[in-house]
Amino acid sequence: MGMPCQVNSILKLGRDQYPAMLEQGAQHQVTKSGYRILPMDVPLALVNDDWVAHADIVVRRLQWEAGQTTLWFEVQRLYPTPFPVKE
């Protein structure tokens, strides 16, 4: 029996989880459904529901439990102009 999981190289957050205000150095915690593997301690793009990137984040901690992934991340860099990463 295996463990189903997704490997993600960006962090996509819905409107209900997206930080209201992005500030460099700010730390946030979010929970995503399912088990997810994300690179840690390297910059990843943070995108919204519309696949628009606004910042680079660094995942500092991951926790898998009860079919969910909780992650703690830090905003590393804000983009001067947000841009779409997917059409």
OpenMM code with the backbone's topology and positions (N, CA, C; nanometers):
from openmm import Vec3, app, unit

residues = "MET GLY MET PRO CYS GLN VAL ASN SER ILE LEU LYS LEU GLY ARG ASP GLN TYR PRO ALA MET LEU GLU GLN GLY ALA GLN HIS GLN VAL THR LYS SER GLY TYR ARG ILE LEU PRO MET ASP VAL PRO LEU ALA LEU VAL ASN ASP ASP TRP VAL ALA HIS ALA ASP ILE VAL VAL ARG ARG LEU GLN TRP GLU ALA GLY GLN THR THR LEU TRP PHE GLU VAL GLN ARG LEU TYR PRO THR PRO PHE PRO VAL LYS GLU".split()
positions = [
    Vec3(0.0845, -0.1182, 0.0000),
    Vec3(0.0000, 0.0000, 0.0000),
    Vec3(0.0885, 0.1237, 0.0000),
    Vec3(0.0636, 0.2144, -0.0941),
    Vec3(0.1437, 0.3359, -0.1044),
    Vec3(0.0738, 0.4554, -0.0421),
    Vec3(0.1468, 0.5631, -0.0362),
    Vec3(0.0904, 0.6883, 0.0153),
    Vec3(0.0758, 0.7844, -0.1010),
    Vec3(-0.0475, 0.8217, -0.1377),
    Vec3(-0.0640, 0.9165, -0.2482),
    Vec3(-0.0121, 1.0547, -0.2078),
    Vec3(0.0668, 1.1147, -0.2950),
    Vec3(0.1168, 1.2482, -0.2655),
    Vec3(0.1424, 1.3236, -0.3959),
    Vec3(0.1474, 1.4548, -0.3837),
    Vec3(0.1787, 1.5427, -0.4958),
    Vec3(0.3151, 1.6056, -0.4705),
    Vec3(0.3892, 1.6262, -0.5784),
    Vec3(0.5154, 1.6992, -0.5700),
    Vec3(0.4896, 1.8356, -0.6327),
    Vec3(0.5051, 1.9409, -0.5555),
    Vec3(0.4780, 2.0771, -0.6015),
    Vec3(0.6059, 2.1595, -0.6016),
    Vec3(0.6221, 2.2423, -0.7062),
    Vec3(0.7386, 2.3305, -0.7127),
    Vec3(0.6993, 2.4779, -0.7014),
    Vec3(0.5696, 2.5034, -0.6851),
    Vec3(0.5187, 2.6369, -0.6539),
    Vec3(0.4135, 2.6199, -0.5459),
    Vec3(0.3795, 2.7287, -0.4788),
    Vec3(0.2739, 2.7246, -0.3783),
    Vec3(0.1562, 2.8067, -0.4298),
    Vec3(0.0467, 2.7382, -0.4587),
    Vec3(-0.0754, 2.8044, -0.5063),
    Vec3(-0.1752, 2.8070, -0.3919),
    Vec3(-0.2199, 2.9275, -0.3578),
    Vec3(-0.3150, 2.9437, -0.2491),
    Vec3(-0.4433, 3.0071, -0.3006),
    Vec3(-0.5544, 2.9570, -0.2533),
    Vec3(-0.6843, 3.0138, -0.2876),
    Vec3(-0.7088, 3.1434, -0.2124),
    Vec3(-0.8147, 3.2093, -0.2495),
    Vec3(-0.8478, 3.3391, -0.1880),
    Vec3(-0.8635, 3.3294, -0.0361),
    Vec3(-0.9134, 3.2162, 0.0117),
    Vec3(-0.9350, 3.2004, 0.1552),
    Vec3(-0.8048, 3.1801, 0.2335),
    Vec3(-0.6967, 3.1440, 0.1662),
    Vec3(-0.5696, 3.1206, 0.2355),
    Vec3(-0.4604, 3.2200, 0.1995),
    Vec3(-0.4800, 3.2943, 0.0924),
    Vec3(-0.3767, 3.3869, 0.0460),
    Vec3(-0.3591, 3.4982, 0.1485),
    Vec3(-0.2358, 3.5304, 0.1867),
    Vec3(-0.2154, 3.6381, 0.2851),
    Vec3(-0.2766, 3.7704, 0.2375),
    Vec3(-0.3457, 3.8379, 0.3272),
    Vec3(-0.4097, 3.9651, 0.2936),
    Vec3(-0.3063, 4.0695, 0.2550),
    Vec3(-0.1896, 4.0607, 0.3195),
    Vec3(-0.0830, 4.1559, 0.2925),
    Vec3(0.0484, 4.0796, 0.2850),
    Vec3(0.1211, 4.1004, 0.1776),
    Vec3(0.2508, 4.0349, 0.1621),
    Vec3(0.3612, 4.1313, 0.2019),
    Vec3(0.4440, 4.0883, 0.2950),
    Vec3(0.5588, 4.1679, 0.3384),
    Vec3(0.6815, 4.0790, 0.3402),
    Vec3(0.7915, 4.1306, 0.2918),
    Vec3(0.9165, 4.0557, 0.2945),
    Vec3(0.9517, 4.0207, 0.4384),
    Vec3(0.9858, 3.8944, 0.4609),
    Vec3(1.0215, 3.8483, 0.5948),
    Vec3(0.9037, 3.7970, 0.6761),
    Vec3(0.7805, 3.8245, 0.6326),
    Vec3(0.6625, 3.7775, 0.7057),
    Vec3(0.6523, 3.6261, 0.6963),
    Vec3(0.6041, 3.5643, 0.8039),
    Vec3(0.5878, 3.4199, 0.8068),
    Vec3(0.4401, 3.3857, 0.8148),
    Vec3(0.4023, 3.2783, 0.7456),
    Vec3(0.2621, 3.2368, 0.7385),
    Vec3(0.2530, 3.0859, 0.7515),
    Vec3(0.1357, 3.0401, 0.7939),
    Vec3(0.1067, 2.8975, 0.8037),
    Vec3(-0.0197, 2.8706, 0.7230),
    Vec3(-0.0169, 2.7652, 0.6406),
    Vec3(-0.1355, 2.7257, 0.5629),
    Vec3(-0.1481, 2.5743, 0.5657),
    Vec3(-0.2696, 2.5275, 0.5425),
    Vec3(-0.2966, 2.3849, 0.5334),
    Vec3(-0.3573, 2.3561, 0.3974),
    Vec3(-0.3019, 2.2567, 0.3288),
    Vec3(-0.3497, 2.2144, 0.1976),
    Vec3(-0.4012, 2.0710, 0.2107),
    Vec3(-0.5015, 2.0368, 0.1321),
    Vec3(-0.5540, 1.9012, 0.1355),
    Vec3(-0.4545, 1.8047, 0.0718),
    Vec3(-0.4532, 1.6825, 0.1180),
    Vec3(-0.3655, 1.5799, 0.0635),
    Vec3(-0.2236, 1.5931, 0.1156),
    Vec3(-0.1434, 1.4954, 0.0787),
    Vec3(-0.0025, 1.4960, 0.1168),
    Vec3(0.0776, 1.5572, 0.0027),
    Vec3(0.1595, 1.6552, 0.0343),
    Vec3(0.2362, 1.7281, -0.0662),
    Vec3(0.3829, 1.7327, -0.0275),
    Vec3(0.4664, 1.7242, -0.1284),
    Vec3(0.6102, 1.7385, -0.1107),
    Vec3(0.6496, 1.8682, -0.1789),
    Vec3(0.7150, 1.9565, -0.1059),
    Vec3(0.7641, 2.0829, -0.1609),
    Vec3(0.9106, 2.0976, -0.1229),
    Vec3(0.9911, 2.1568, -0.2114),
    Vec3(1.1306, 2.1831, -0.1739),
    Vec3(1.1346, 2.2780, -0.0535),
    Vec3(1.2293, 2.2535, 0.0342),
    Vec3(1.2440, 2.3380, 0.1523),
    Vec3(1.3721, 2.4190, 0.1416),
    Vec3(1.3693, 2.5372, 0.2002),
    Vec3(1.4855, 2.6255, 0.2088),
    Vec3(1.5363, 2.6747, 0.0736),
    Vec3(1.4503, 2.6705, -0.0281),
    Vec3(1.4825, 2.7282, -0.1595),
    Vec3(1.3632, 2.8124, -0.2038),
    Vec3(1.3855, 2.9188, -0.2806),
    Vec3(1.2743, 3.0049, -0.3231),
    Vec3(1.1772, 2.9323, -0.4165),
    Vec3(1.0475, 2.9511, -0.3886),
    Vec3(0.9383, 2.9006, -0.4716),
    Vec3(0.8447, 3.0167, -0.5004),
    Vec3(0.7805, 3.0136, -0.6155),
    Vec3(0.6830, 3.1182, -0.6478),
    Vec3(0.5554, 3.0973, -0.5672),
    Vec3(0.4994, 3.2062, -0.5195),
    Vec3(0.3686, 3.2061, -0.4527),
    Vec3(0.2682, 3.2615, -0.5525),
    Vec3(0.1684, 3.1806, -0.5880),
    Vec3(0.0692, 3.2227, -0.6870),
    Vec3(-0.0704, 3.2186, -0.6267),
    Vec3(-0.1596, 3.2980, -0.6856),
    Vec3(-0.2983, 3.3010, -0.6397),
    Vec3(-0.3841, 3.2077, -0.7253),
    Vec3(-0.5144, 3.2095, -0.7039),
    Vec3(-0.6088, 3.1251, -0.7786),
    Vec3(-0.6003, 3.1441, -0.9294),
    Vec3(-0.5604, 3.2627, -0.9722),
    Vec3(-0.5521, 3.2944, -1.1155),
    Vec3(-0.4137, 3.2624, -1.1734),
    Vec3(-0.3305, 3.1945, -1.0971),
    Vec3(-0.1947, 3.1565, -1.1379),
    Vec3(-0.1056, 3.2785, -1.1647),
    Vec3(-0.1272, 3.3848, -1.0867),
    Vec3(-0.0436, 3.5044, -1.0960),
    Vec3(0.0548, 3.5013, -0.9794),
    Vec3(0.1846, 3.5114, -1.0116),
    Vec3(0.2895, 3.5086, -0.9100),
    Vec3(0.3115, 3.6485, -0.8537),
    Vec3(0.3187, 3.6561, -0.7211),
    Vec3(0.3364, 3.7842, -0.6539),
    Vec3(0.4652, 3.7918, -0.5725),
    Vec3(0.5221, 3.6743, -0.5374),
    Vec3(0.6382, 3.6738, -0.4479),
    Vec3(0.7105, 3.5407, -0.4553),
    Vec3(0.8325, 3.5408, -0.4044),
    Vec3(0.9056, 3.4172, -0.3770),
    Vec3(0.8897, 3.3885, -0.2285),
    Vec3(0.8652, 3.2623, -0.1973),
    Vec3(0.8557, 3.2206, -0.0578),
    Vec3(0.9564, 3.1081, -0.0352),
    Vec3(0.9858, 3.0837, 0.0908),
    Vec3(1.0720, 2.9715, 0.1284),
    Vec3(0.9953, 2.8890, 0.2311),
    Vec3(0.9761, 2.7607, 0.2020),
    Vec3(0.9092, 2.6706, 0.2958),
    Vec3(1.0091, 2.6370, 0.4057),
    Vec3(0.9687, 2.6591, 0.5290),
    Vec3(1.0568, 2.6350, 0.6428),
    Vec3(1.0220, 2.5052, 0.7167),
    Vec3(0.8939, 2.4626, 0.7071),
    Vec3(0.8524, 2.3419, 0.7800),
    Vec3(0.7318, 2.2805, 0.7100),
    Vec3(0.7282, 2.1474, 0.7040),
    Vec3(0.6147, 2.0714, 0.6495),
    Vec3(0.5688, 1.9715, 0.7544),
    Vec3(0.4374, 1.9511, 0.7600),
    Vec3(0.3839, 1.8494, 0.8500),
    Vec3(0.2717, 1.7765, 0.7777),
    Vec3(0.2794, 1.6447, 0.7742),
    Vec3(0.1742, 1.5623, 0.7140),
    Vec3(0.0951, 1.4979, 0.8262),
    Vec3(-0.0372, 1.5122, 0.8177),
    Vec3(-0.1203, 1.4518, 0.9213),
    Vec3(-0.2649, 1.4504, 0.8755),
    Vec3(-0.3305, 1.3369, 0.8950),
    Vec3(-0.4746, 1.3218, 0.8691),
    Vec3(-0.5136, 1.3653, 0.7277),
    Vec3(-0.4318, 1.3270, 0.6297),
    Vec3(-0.4651, 1.3585, 0.4909),
    Vec3(-0.4452, 1.5036, 0.4516),
    Vec3(-0.3689, 1.5782, 0.5304),
    Vec3(-0.3434, 1.7190, 0.5016),
    Vec3(-0.1954, 1.7499, 0.5179),
    Vec3(-0.1532, 1.8543, 0.4487),
    Vec3(-0.0173, 1.9051, 0.4634),
    Vec3(-0.0249, 2.0453, 0.5212),
    Vec3(0.0395, 2.0660, 0.6331),
    Vec3(0.0501, 2.2000, 0.6913),
    Vec3(0.1921, 2.2473, 0.6648),
    Vec3(0.2027, 2.3697, 0.6163),
    Vec3(0.3360, 2.4224, 0.5901),
    Vec3(0.3495, 2.5637, 0.6432),
    Vec3(0.4700, 2.5925, 0.6826),
    Vec3(0.5072, 2.7239, 0.7322),
    Vec3(0.6051, 2.7819, 0.6317),
    Vec3(0.5770, 2.9033, 0.5869),
    Vec3(0.6649, 2.9639, 0.4870),
    Vec3(0.6945, 3.1082, 0.5217),
    Vec3(0.8027, 3.1569, 0.4632),
    Vec3(0.8465, 3.2951, 0.4828),
    Vec3(0.8523, 3.3636, 0.3472),
    Vec3(0.8008, 3.4853, 0.3405),
    Vec3(0.8074, 3.5636, 0.2171),
    Vec3(0.9503, 3.6147, 0.2029),
    Vec3(1.0138, 3.5752, 0.0932),
    Vec3(1.1540, 3.6125, 0.0743),
    Vec3(1.1701, 3.7355, -0.0140),
    Vec3(1.0892, 3.7437, -0.1204),
    Vec3(1.1037, 3.8550, -0.2149),
    Vec3(0.9687, 3.8859, -0.2780),
    Vec3(0.9352, 4.0136, -0.2851),
    Vec3(0.8138, 4.0576, -0.3536),
    Vec3(0.8494, 4.0972, -0.4957),
    Vec3(0.7680, 4.0560, -0.5908),
    Vec3(0.7927, 4.0943, -0.7294),
    Vec3(0.7434, 4.2367, -0.7521),
    Vec3(0.8204, 4.3205, -0.8220),
    Vec3(0.7747, 4.4574, -0.8484),
    Vec3(0.6463, 4.4586, -0.9314),
    Vec3(0.6355, 4.3620, -1.0236),
    Vec3(0.5157, 4.3493, -1.1073),
    Vec3(0.4740, 4.2027, -1.1075),
    Vec3(0.3541, 4.1695, -1.0541),
    Vec3(0.3076, 4.0315, -1.0597),
    Vec3(0.2952, 3.9859, -1.2051),
    Vec3(0.3113, 3.8540, -1.2278),
    Vec3(0.3043, 3.8030, -1.3651),
    Vec3(0.2382, 3.6651, -1.3665),
    Vec3(0.1702, 3.6312, -1.4763),
    Vec3(0.1056, 3.4994, -1.4864),
    Vec3(0.2100, 3.3900, -1.5109),
    Vec3(0.1926, 3.2768, -1.4445),
    Vec3(0.2831, 3.1641, -1.4649),
    Vec3(0.2147, 3.0529, -1.5454),
    Vec3(0.0858, 3.0708, -1.5723),
    Vec3(0.0086, 2.9718, -1.6468),
    Vec3(-0.1025, 3.0458, -1.7213),
    Vec3(-0.1267, 3.0033, -1.8439),
    Vec3(-0.2330, 3.0676, -1.9219),
    Vec3(-0.3634, 2.9958, -1.9064),
] * unit.nanometer
topology = app.Topology()
chain = topology.addChain("A")
for resn in residues:
    res = topology.addResidue(resn, chain)
    for name in ("N", "CA", "C"):
        topology.addAtom(name, app.Element.getBySymbol(name[0]), res)
